[in-house]
Amino acid sequence: KVIPLSPRTLKKSTAKKRVTLKWSAVKRATGYQVFRSTKKKSGYKKVADIRGKSYTDKKVKSRKTYYYKVRVYTKVKGKKVYGDYSKIIRAKTN
């Protein structure tokens, strides 16, 4: 099995009710999963399963802090194989 790496260079930008995440592509990635929480160490829930290298979260509130992590996956014989989670990134909306 080929286990994909985690996305590197995770960057963020914030606005009033929006957080945009961008990361570098991972070779052979089928897609990426984005997880969000309001606590750094727990409570993460998947908010997106996408193919691109960026995600804009519009379901956030103003003046609140959120934490995100991303993991890559690839399909091997029809099954998803997941990579490690990216580093956690903190984002405070305006």
URCOR-V64153 format. One record per residue. N is the residue number from 1. PHI is phi as a letter, one per 20 degrees, with the letter a starting at -180 (* if undefined). PSI is psi in degrees with one decimal (* if undefined). D_LAST is the distance of its C-alpha to the last C-alpha in whole Angstrom. Layout:
# URCOR-V64153
N;PHI;PSI;D_LAST
N;PHI;PSI;D_LAST
This chain:
# URCOR-V64153
1;*;143.8;43
2;d;114.5;40
3;e;119.9;37
4;f;155.3;34
5;f;172.3;32
6;e;154.0;28
7;f;139.7;26
8;d;173.1;25
9;l;53.6;23
10;f;122.5;20
11;c;158.1;17
12;c;156.0;13
13;b;147.1;10
14;c;157.2;7
15;b;-167.0;5
16;g;-53.2;4
17;c;48.0;7
18;b;137.3;9
19;c;126.4;10
20;d;128.8;13
21;d;141.4;15
22;c;145.6;19
23;b;165.7;22
24;e;150.5;25
25;f;149.7;28
26;d;129.5;31
27;g;140.0;34
28;m;17.5;36
29;f;136.3;33
30;e;-37.9;33
31;a;-178.4;29
32;c;145.2;26
33;d;134.4;25
34;d;131.9;21
35;c;143.1;20
36;c;148.5;17
37;b;163.0;17
38;e;-1.1;15
39;c;142.8;18
40;f;-38.3;19
41;e;-7.3;23
42;b;173.3;23
43;n;18.1;22
44;f;135.3;22
45;c;143.4;22
46;f;127.6;23
47;d;-12.6;20
48;b;148.2;22
49;c;101.9;25
50;c;166.8;25
51;e;-21.9;28
52;f;-178.0;25
53;d;16.8;23
54;b;159.2;20
55;b;134.1;18
56;d;119.1;15
57;e;111.7;14
58;d;4.0;13
59;d;46.4;14
60;c;161.1;11
61;d;155.6;9
62;f;148.1;6
63;l;41.6;5
64;c;150.3;8
65;d;133.6;10
66;c;155.9;12
67;c;138.5;15
68;c;151.7;17
69;b;153.3;20
70;c;143.8;22
71;c;150.7;26
72;e;154.3;29
73;b;157.6;32
74;c;157.4;35
75;d;128.9;38
76;c;115.0;41
77;l;41.6;44
78;n;-2.5;42
79;d;144.2;40
80;f;132.0;36
81;d;123.3;36
82;e;145.8;33
83;e;-176.9;32
84;f;159.9;30
85;f;149.6;26
86;f;173.6;24
87;f;154.2;23
88;f;136.2;20
89;d;135.6;16
90;e;135.2;13
91;c;123.2;10
92;d;122.6;7
93;f;157.1;4
94;e;*;0
